Amino acid sequence: MRLIEWKTMKRIYLDHAATTPVDPEVIEAMLPFFRETFGNPSSIHSFGQQARSAVEGAREMVASFMGAKPAEIVFTSGGTESNNFAIKGIAWANRKKGNHIITSAIEHHAVMEPCRFLEREGFEVTFLSVDSRGLVDPCDVEKAITDRTILVSIMHANNEIGTLQPIAEIGKIARECGVCFHTDAVQTFGHVPFTVDELNVDLLSLSAHKLYGPKGVGVLYVRKGTRMEPHMHGGEQEGKRRASTHNVPGIVGLSKAVELAGKTMPGEEARIAGLRDKLIRGIFDRVDDVRLNGHPERRLANNVNVSITYCEGEAMLLSLDLMGIACSTGSACSSTSVEPSHVLRAIGLSVEETRGSLRFSLGRHTEDHEIDRLLDVLPGIVRRLRAMSPAYRSMTAGRGAGG
């Protein structure tokens, strides 16, 4: 393809699980807080109090959206900080009560790594296995709880395979056992309707850039009465729970993104699910030896994760990118790693199957013709890559001999 054609090609973005474009209305809402209303919310003069009013208005918006109280909303720098704060904050505040944490084998690295850090600090962590569709069994959670368990952390939906977990059921078990329950809802907040009471959670993490807001801002919901140790020390911002000058433009942008999600979520989820199902059917109709990863029904409306045998995921990704289509081979946070996906390994895939995976994640602006375009070009890419695979040639030769 000539360079001029590549530069003028209309690009198709199918990697919304990694990040979303900032909505123009979000940008407009943020701009005044870079210029006119630039005060520090901790200042008592009028500049500071204007900024303070914006922060508290945003807090009320986010709280209302998830059925929480404004005082239960803690602004952070994003999903990673929220997860670290939840896990370490609970662990450090409750170490006299116990040292046992329960999580799953398919959590995001922002949960896995804090848990591994705490293991090195003397905590015990149980990493629960999942079934072949990526589901955690609530019975396994109940069996794992001991009198030393202080936290259960299970993600609401997996960022790679899209499987939605039975969070409300797990939360009910944790509550009956008197154990704090946290969920990473980065992939679901603003996309899947819920309230914190419906989910039975004590802590919940979210990030603005996954719902058409800016990067660098997120929230940790902390249910009233939950004992936590701050993980950042300094000033008295966020009710002494999280020090640091407020990111006012980011917080305002998050609030606007949440407001827009409230208006668009019901119809958007159904529309995107229709495109997702069309894409899944189209791939299976046009490409052989394909596996759908994740639960076929209990999955995010925008997620399609497939393993295509005898093809390298990275080679398919780069070939699609040259055709103007952006997708992923897994979590964006681990895209530079040569290690196979821990999520796909946990659901039983071989190393070869994990390396042949692609994740397509649709979004608010994904259109029907873009799915058609992907389905037009993917089969040819697969045929070309398989033609270069000695394993595929050997397999097809064996089929021919058998026939």
N, C-alpha and C positions, 0 to 999 in steps of 0.2 A: 504494500500500500504506500502511495506517495505521501511525503510529509505534509504537503498542503491539504490533501484529503483528510488526513488524521486530525489536523488542527481545526478544520471547518466542520468535522463530523459532529452531529448532535449526540452528546454523551448521555448514557443511561446509567443512573446510579441505583444499584441494588445492594447497598451495604449499610442500610439504616440502623442495623443492630450495633454497628461500630460508632456511628455518629449521624446526626441529622442536620440538614441545613437550617440555619437560623431563620425563623419566619420574619418577613419584612415588618410585620406589626410589632414583633419583639424588638427588633432593631430600633424602630421609631420610639418605642417606650423607653429604651435605655439611653438614647442620645442625650437628653437633657441632664442626665446624671454624670456625664463626662464633662459638661460645660457649665450651665447655669447653676444647677443644684449639685455642686461638687463637694459639699461639706462632709465632715466626719460625723457620723451619727452620735459619737460620744461627746461631741462639743455641745455646750449649753447655749451658744448664741444661735441666731436665727438660721444661719447657713446649716449648722449641725442639726437643728431641730427639724428643718425641712427634710433632710436626709433621713433622720430618725423616723419621721412620719411615713416615708416611703417604705422603709424596712418593715415597720410594724404593719402597714397595710398589706405588704406582701406576705407577712407571716399569717395574717388572718385569712388571706386568699388560699394559701397552701393548706392551712389547717382545715378550713371549711371543705375543701375538695376531698380530703381523706377522712372527714368525720372526726377530726381531732380538736383539741383546744389549742389556741395560739401559743400558750406557754409550753406546749409539748413539742414545738417545732424549733430545732436547732439548725441554723444555717452553717454549712460547711463548704469546703472547696470542691466537693464532688462525691461520687459514689465510693471511690477508694477510701477517702478520708472517713466517710460515714461508716463504712464497714469496719475500718480499723478502730474507730472510736467506739462503736458498739461492742466489738469483741474484747478489746483490751480494757475498755472502761468498765465493763461488767466483771471481767476477770480480776482486775486489780481491786475493785471495790468489794468483792465477795470472796477473796482468797481465804479468809478465816472460816467461811462456811464450807467451802469445797474447792476443788481444783480440776473438776471434770467438765469438759465441753464436748458437745455432740454436734457434728456437721455431716455433710455428705461428700462423697467422692467426686462430685461433679460441680462443686462450687467454683465461682470465679476466683481468679488468683488473689483478688482483693479480700477474700475471706480465707482461702487456703493458706496464704503466706502469714497473716497474723496468727492463725492457729498454729502453724509450724513454729513461728517465733515463740509463742507461749509454751509449746512443748519444750523448747530449749530452756525456758525459764522455770521448768518444773511442773507445768500443768499437764494433765492427761487429756488427749483428744481422741475421740472415736470418730472415724471417717466411715459413715454408713455406706454400704454398697447400694446400687440401684439395679432395677431390672433392665432387660434389653431395650426398653423404650425410654429409659432414663427416669423412671418413677421411684421415689423413695416410699417405702412401705411404712405407714404410720405405726404399725405394730412393731417394726424394728426400732423405731424411736422410743416407744414405750419400754421395750425390753432393755434398751441401752441405758435408760435413766437409773441412776443410783442415788444414794443419800448424799453423795459428794458432787452431784451434777449441779452446775450453776448457770449453764447457758445451753440452749439449742439454737443453732443457726442454719436454716434451710432456705435456699433461694426460692422466690416466687415462680420464676420461669428461667430456664437455662438459656444463656446467651448464645450458645452454639447450636443446640438442637431444638430449642423452642418448647421443650416439654414443660407444661404447667403442673406444679406440685400441689398436693392436697393440703395446702397451708392451713386452712381453717381447722381441719381435723387434727393436724399435728399441733397447732396452737392450743386446741382444747386439751389435748393430752398433757402438754407442758404445763398449762395452767392448773390442771387438777393435781399435778405432781409438785406444784409450787416452784417451777423452774422458769426462769426468764426466757422469752422466745423472741428471736430476731429473724427478720427476713430481708434479703437483698431484693428489692423490688425495682431495681434500675431498669429492667427491660419491660416492666408492666405498668409502672405509674404513668398515667396519662394515656394509656392504650387499653387497659383492661379495667372495667369499673369495679371498685371495691371501697370499703371503709376499713379502718384499722380494727374496729370492733368485729366486723364480719370475719376478718382474718384471724382474730384472737392473738394479735401480736403485741409485744411490749416495746419493740424497737423495729424501725423500718427505714431502709436506705433508699435514696433516689438521687438522680442526677439530671440536671437541666438539659444537657446536650443530647439526651436520648429522646426528648420530646419537643424538638425544634426551638430550644433555648440555647443560651451561650455555654461554652465550655468554662470550667473553673468554678462552678457553683453547684451545690447540692443541698440536701437536707438529711438530717437524722431525726426521725420521730422518736421521742422518748416518752413513754406513758408516765403520767404523773405517779410519783411514788417509787419509780425505778431508781435504785441506787447505782450511781456510776462515778468513776474517778475520771476527772478531765485528763485528756491525753495531750493537750497543749496548755501550757501555763504562761501567764502574762497578765493582761488586763482582765477586766470583769465583764467583757462582752458576752452575749448569749447567756445571761443569767449565771455567770461565773462557770459555765459548763464548757465554753470553748473560747479561748483568747484569740485575738487578732482583729484588726480594723475590718469593719464590714466591707464586703465587695458590693457596694450599693448598686452600681449598674447591673451587675450580674444577678443580684437578688431581685431587682425590678424586672429583669428579663425573664427570670424563672417564673415569677408571678404572672407575667403576661402570657407565657407559654402555657401555664396551667389554666388560665382563663380561657384561652383558645381551645385547649383540649376539652374543657367542659362543654364547649359548643359543638365540637366536631366529632368527639369520640364515638358516639353510638353508630352513626351512619358510616363513619370512616372504617371502623373495625369490620363491619359486614362487607363493605366494598373490597377492602384489602384481602379479606379471607377468600372472597370469590376469585381474585386474581391469583392468590396462592394456590388454590385448588386447581385452577386452570394450568398453572405452571407445573405442578406435580404430575397431572395427567399427561401434559404435553411431553415432559421428559420421559416418562415411562412408555409413551407411545412411540417415541422417536429414537430412543437409545436403549440397547439391551444391556443386561448385567448391571443393573442399577439397584441400589438399596436406599430407601428413605430412612433417615436417622431421626430418632425421636418418636414421640407418640403420634399415631395417625389422627387422633381426634383432640386429645388434650394438649394442644400446642398453640403457640402464639399465632395470631392471625396473619402475621407478616413473614413467618419463618419457613424456609425450605432448605433442608440440609440433606444432601445426597452423597453417597459414595459411588463412584463410577470406576469399575474395575479396569485394570490394565492402563490407567491414566494417572499421571501425577497431578495432584490438585494445583500445585504452583504453576505447572505448564499450562493447564486449562485456564487458570486465572489470568496469566499473562497473555494468552491467546485471545481471551475475551476482551481484555483491556485494549488490545490492539484493534479490536472490532468496535471499540467505543462503549463497552459494557463493564462496569465496575461491580465486583462481588468480593467474596472472601473465601479463604480456606478454613476459617474458624474464628476464634476470638482475636480481635484486633490487638489486644494487649499481649498476645503471644505470637504475633505474626512473624517476628524475627527469630523465633526459636526453631531449631531443627528437630526438636523432640516431637513425637506424635502427640496429638491432642489427648489430654488426660480424660476428657469427657467421652470421646469416642472409644478409648480403650476401656473405660469403666462400663460401657454398655455392651462390651464383648467383641468389638471389632479388632481384627488383626492389624498389625502395623501397616501392612500393605493397603488395607481398606481405609485406614485413617488418612493415609497419604493421598488417597484418591477422592478426598471429600471436597465439596464445594458448599458454601452457605450463601443463599440469596435471601436478602431481607428487604422487603418492600416497604414503601412509605406513602405519606400523604399525597405526594405528587406522582406516584407511579401510575402509568396509564396502560390501557389494554394493548395498544400497539407496541409498547416496549416489551411486554411479555412475548408477543408474537415475534419480535425481532430476535430476542434471546433464543426462542425455540427454533428459529430459522438457522442460526449460526452454530449453536452448540453441537448438533449431530456431526457436522462437518469437522469441527475441531476434534471431537472424540475419535472419528474415523482416522484422521491424520495422525494423531498421537498414538493410537493403537497400532497403526501400520508400522510405527517405529519401535514397537515393543516386542522383543523376542518372546516373552511369555505369552503374549496374545497370539502371535503367529504360531507358536507351538500348540496352543490350545485349539485354535481353529483348524490346524492341520489334523489334530487328533479327532476332532468332531467329524472332519471329512472322511477320515479313515474308518471311523465307526459307522458312518452312514453308508 
